[in-house]
Amino acid sequence: MLGEKMKKLRKENKMTQTELSEKLNSQFGLNTDRVMISKWETGFQTPHIDTLKILAEVLEVSADFLLTGVESVQAETVEESTI
């Protein structure tokens, strides 16, 4: 589940929900708060795709990882495997 991954990664990065929302607001110009982060983490709401990309950057993972739990395959690997 997306929210569970977000929560786990946020904690691994030693951030509170408030700290994450402040970082999203100050560095990326978003308008989030602790309540919104909580809604995303509990699955009550889902972040917009553009916000998801920013969350991935802040949490130091790919958007693919947030959505699927698996890092994306590099283009080189795909090309090599098709040869």
N, C-alpha and C positions, 0 to 999 in steps of 0.2 A: 504494500500500500504506500502511495506517495507520501502521505502525512507521516507515517511511521519512519520512513527513510529520512524525511526532513528533520524530524525531531532527533533522531539518532545522530545525524550529521551535525546538527546545531550543537548538541551536547558534546560531541567529539571536538568541536571547534571552541568549546568552553564559552558559549554564548547563552545568555538568557533570551527569552522571547523579546523582551524589551530591547536588549542590545542588538539583536538581529534586525528588529524593525527600525531602530535608529540608524543602523548601518545602511539599510536599504534606502532610507529617506535621505540621509546626508550625502552618500556617495553616488546614488543613482536617481535621486529626485522622485522617489516613489512616495506615496502617502499611505503608509501602513502604521499599525500600532500593535501592541501585544495581543489584543483581542483578535485581530486579523490573522496573526501568526498562529494563534491557538486554533482558530477555525480551520486553517489549512492543515495543521498537524492532526486534528481530530477527524478530518474528512468532511466536516460540515460544509466547507466551501473549497473550491479548487482555484489556485492562482491562474491568472491569465498566462498564456503561452510566453509572452514577452517577459512577464515577471518570473516565470519558471526558469528562463534562461539566465536571468540575473541572479536568482536564488542559487542556481547551480554554480555560477561563478563565485559567489560569496562563500558557498559551502565547499568550494574547491573540488567539484566533481563535474561530470558532463550532464547535460540535460537528459541524455539517454539513460545514464545511471539513475537519476532521480525517478524517471518514469518506469524503467524496467528492472533496475538492480544490476544491470550488466553494462560495462563500459562499451562504447561504440567500437566497431571494428575499423581499423585504419584503412583507407583507400588502397594503400600499397598491398596490404594483406589480401584484400579482395581480388585485386588484379593478379597477384601471384597465384592465387588458388584457382583462377580461371584459365591459366595458361596451360 
